[in-house]
Every structure is written in C-alpha cells, then in structure tokens.
Amino acid sequence: MSRARACVIGAGSSGIAAVKVLRQSGVEVDCYEAGSQIGGNWCYQNDNQMSAAYRSLHINTSKKTMAYSDFPMPESYPDYPHHSQIKEYFEAYVERFAL
C-alpha cells in the first residue's frame, strides 16, 4: 500500500502546524508558500505582498493563549509579543520540529 500524501497551502501559523501533525501521522507532506519566508500574516513586508502586519503590530491575545501546546513561547517574550517575535517563534517551531 502506498503512503498517504498531502499538500498544505501556506506556511503561516496554521500551515506549519498542519505540516507537523500530518508528518507525525506518517503522511508525506508538501507545503507551498507564496512568499519566500514562513510566518504568513506575521511576516511584515513579506515579498508576497499579502501580509497585513504593520510596523508596530503586537498580538492581541496573550503569548500563552497563542502558543502551540507543545512549544511554549520563550519566557523572555512580553505577554503580548511584537510581530517580529511571533515570526521568530514560528521559525523556531519549524526548526525544532524539522519542518
């Protein structure tokens, strides 16, 4: 029997989480992102021109609420991190789980 395959569109917060869960489930995954970086809307001035982030943007929920359950945000982050910290967090998540 052949291995299951999936395609994830977008490497934002939901896309990278989907890739992780699918891979952990044994599914072969390809992820496509319109821009050259991960982070979706949190990637300020992304070259795909689709980000709604602005220079002073911070999250409007606490870092504990927004964090992935298996990968907490760094303690050094403020309760409401800046968009650049959210992007760094997503990059660390991708690196940690080899996505």
C-alpha angles and dihedrals in degrees: 000000000000123000118258117256132201140181122216118199113212133019097227126118095294096039096055091045090051091051091052095050093045093050091047087053091055097256119141106233137197117190122200123198124184092215131056094246138054122242106079112210090001092066101094112216092002111185090240088070091224101108118112091195118124129200098264098038119141127176115266095215126060120271089243091056094046099043123101110257093239097041117045121200115256116277088232090067117095118247089261106034126207118252091254090059091049090053090049089050092053090048090051090049091053091048095045094052095034094239 
